[in-house]
Amino acid sequence: MTSAIVQQTRGVKRIEFAPGTPETVYERADWPREKLLEFFKNDTFAVIGYGSQGYGQGLNLRDNGLNVIVGVRKDGASWKAAIEDGWVPGKTLFDVNEAIEKGTYVMNLLSDAAQSETWPAIKPLLTKEKTLYFSHGFSPVFKDLTHVDIPKDIDVILVAPKGSGRTVRSLFKEGRGINSSFAVIQDVSGKAEEKAVALGVAIGSGYLYQTTAEREVYSDLYGERGCLMGALQGMFLAQYEILRENGHSPSEAFNETVEEATQSLYPLVGANGMDYMYAACSTTARRGAIDWSSRFKDTLKPVFADLYDSVKTGKETKRSLEYNSQPNYRELYEKELEEINNQEIWQVGKEVRKLRPENQD
Ligand SMILES: NC(=O)c1ccc[n+]([C@@H]2O[C@H](COP(=O)([O-])OP(=O)(O)OC[C@H]3O[C@@H](n4cnc5c(N)ncnc54)[C@H](OP(=O)(O)O)[C@@H]3O)[C@@H](O)[C@H]2O)c1
């Protein structure tokens, strides 16, 4: 099965990634730099927060020749990082409130917990002519928990890059674009979709997939707790522990669980799909993998269903807000990540990595 482009007019493609479900995708070719400069000629982008996304999106906007300022709390880690990247206090670097006042686009790139904490101070500054922008649907979608109740008289848009801000930046510097999803959360001017697509391109997106804020946040929270991160650690650990309990050496258990996966097989899946990876392996491996895959799917599907419910009901958001709002959240994470680092599997990993072909003399 291949995707079919069912319609292409300038600025938009309708693509059937799966038959019967046409989706809207925009591409950066339709927004060359001159068109962006013209469209945004009277605008100032206030990038609020200078973490991973503030850094990547802010610098890309600046390099695209647009009028950008950064707003962060004075003398925090981000303030210093912004100065190092050439943002100048009083000219292009301000505290959060001052930057919001100066911006026509307010790009809320604070951490999700901080967006909720700072909302009572930010909301009154969002006057009628401004456009509010998010890179995650978290704050507006779960407004009962985050209390981010957006004013009714402004456009609100979302562009969510499918990767870290570091990648947003590095792909831009290579002349390529990251893929992002985008959504219109509130369209007061009648131009919110155009603004979202143009700004999506300006921050460094290559293709922009249309979604809603709800679908963006549900799929994102679900995916990172599932295959992208949570399930990955759980699956690796379960397989490793059974090998160790059956007398296999640490290196053998690690090689058969993580090393071969990340170094050989998963990249083949990424490049050419699951069937290609299966075909590249022995018939012995193939027979067993096809047989066991349905057992894993049937066993795991109820867990994924529980996870989706936990996301949709807001349970995951509540947990995240409560945990990440603690004043000592950084130290608490450090402790938990240190515990993961100390697990035998990841200690073994450090040693195995040293023996990789590229690390041999
Ligand atoms: N990271 C990703 O891969 C990614 C991908 C797509 C979308 N997003 C979304 O993009 C948005 C930004 O994420 P991020 O990862 O870039 O955030 P982050 O790295 O966690 O950014 C933290 C920023 O928030 C500021 N901050 C934290 N607590 C604050 C407070 N109480 N008051 C004022 N400022 C505070 C920090 O400033 P200080 O240095 O002063 O603490 C820093 O500038 C989020 O909505 C996120 O979901 C992230």
PDBQT file of the ligand as one rigid body, heavy atoms in Angstrom, charges set to zero:
ROOT
HETATM    1  N1  LIG A 401      11.161  19.442  24.207  1.00  0.00    +0.000 N 
HETATM    2  C1  LIG A 401      10.516  18.847  23.213  1.00  0.00    +0.000 C 
HETATM    3  O1  LIG A 401      11.004  17.875  22.636  1.00  0.00    +0.000 OA
HETATM    4  C2  LIG A 401       9.162  19.366  22.723  1.00  0.00    +0.000 A 
HETATM    5  C3  LIG A 401       8.692  18.942  21.484  1.00  0.00    +0.000 A 
HETATM    6  C4  LIG A 401       7.498  19.458  21.002  1.00  0.00    +0.000 A 
HETATM    7  C5  LIG A 401       6.784  20.343  21.798  1.00  0.00    +0.000 A 
HETATM    8  N2  LIG A 401       7.241  20.728  23.018  1.00  0.00    +0.000 N 
HETATM    9  C6  LIG A 401       6.464  21.691  23.807  1.00  0.00    +0.000 C 
HETATM   10  O2  LIG A 401       7.114  22.953  23.742  1.00  0.00    +0.000 OA
HETATM   11  C7  LIG A 401       6.877  23.682  24.960  1.00  0.00    +0.000 C 
HETATM   12  C8  LIG A 401       8.196  24.057  25.573  1.00  0.00    +0.000 C 
HETATM   13  O3  LIG A 401       8.876  22.871  25.903  1.00  0.00    +0.000 OA
HETATM   14  P1  LIG A 401      10.446  22.821  26.181  1.00  0.00    +0.000 P 
HETATM   15  O4  LIG A 401      10.814  21.377  26.266  1.00  0.00    +0.000 OA
HETATM   16  O5  LIG A 401      11.144  23.725  25.267  1.00  0.00    +0.000 OA
HETATM   17  O6  LIG A 401      10.424  23.428  27.656  1.00  0.00    +0.000 OA
HETATM   18  P2  LIG A 401      11.584  23.411  28.718  1.00  0.00    +0.000 P 
HETATM   19  O7  LIG A 401      12.882  23.082  28.095  1.00  0.00    +0.000 OA
HETATM   20  O8  LIG A 401      11.103  22.596  29.858  1.00  0.00    +0.000 OA
HETATM   21  O9  LIG A 401      11.543  24.987  28.990  1.00  0.00    +0.000 OA
HETATM   22  C9  LIG A 401      11.528  25.458  30.192  1.00  0.00    +0.000 C 
HETATM   23  C10 LIG A 401      11.417  26.984  30.065  1.00  0.00    +0.000 C 
HETATM   24  O10 LIG A 401      10.409  27.347  30.966  1.00  0.00    +0.000 OA
HETATM   25  C11 LIG A 401      10.958  28.284  31.882  1.00  0.00    +0.000 C 
HETATM   26  N3  LIG A 401      10.319  28.128  33.177  1.00  0.00    +0.000 N 
HETATM   27  C12 LIG A 401      10.174  26.999  33.915  1.00  0.00    +0.000 A 
HETATM   28  N4  LIG A 401       9.491  27.261  35.039  1.00  0.00    +0.000 NA
HETATM   29  C13 LIG A 401       9.194  28.594  35.004  1.00  0.00    +0.000 A 
HETATM   30  C14 LIG A 401       8.471  29.472  35.841  1.00  0.00    +0.000 A 
HETATM   31  N5  LIG A 401       7.913  29.038  36.951  1.00  0.00    +0.000 N 
HETATM   32  N6  LIG A 401       8.379  30.778  35.473  1.00  0.00    +0.000 NA
HETATM   33  C15 LIG A 401       8.924  31.233  34.336  1.00  0.00    +0.000 A 
HETATM   34  N7  LIG A 401       9.615  30.442  33.479  1.00  0.00    +0.000 NA
HETATM   35  C16 LIG A 401       9.728  29.155  33.812  1.00  0.00    +0.000 A 
HETATM   36  C17 LIG A 401      12.452  27.988  31.952  1.00  0.00    +0.000 C 
HETATM   37  O11 LIG A 401      13.134  29.125  32.389  1.00  0.00    +0.000 OA
HETATM   38  P3  LIG A 401      14.311  29.059  33.466  1.00  0.00    +0.000 P 
HETATM   39  O12 LIG A 401      15.554  28.652  32.757  1.00  0.00    +0.000 OA
HETATM   40  O13 LIG A 401      14.348  30.436  33.989  1.00  0.00    +0.000 OA
HETATM   41  O14 LIG A 401      13.904  28.012  34.489  1.00  0.00    +0.000 OA
HETATM   42  C18 LIG A 401      12.715  27.643  30.476  1.00  0.00    +0.000 C 
HETATM   43  O15 LIG A 401      12.941  28.803  29.735  1.00  0.00    +0.000 OA
HETATM   44  C19 LIG A 401       6.029  22.764  25.845  1.00  0.00    +0.000 C 
HETATM   45  O16 LIG A 401       4.676  23.073  25.632  1.00  0.00    +0.000 OA
HETATM   46  C20 LIG A 401       6.343  21.376  25.292  1.00  0.00    +0.000 C 
HETATM   47  O17 LIG A 401       5.332  20.423  25.549  1.00  0.00    +0.000 OA
HETATM   48  C21 LIG A 401       8.427  20.269  23.499  1.00  0.00    +0.000 A 
ENDROOT
TORSDOF 0
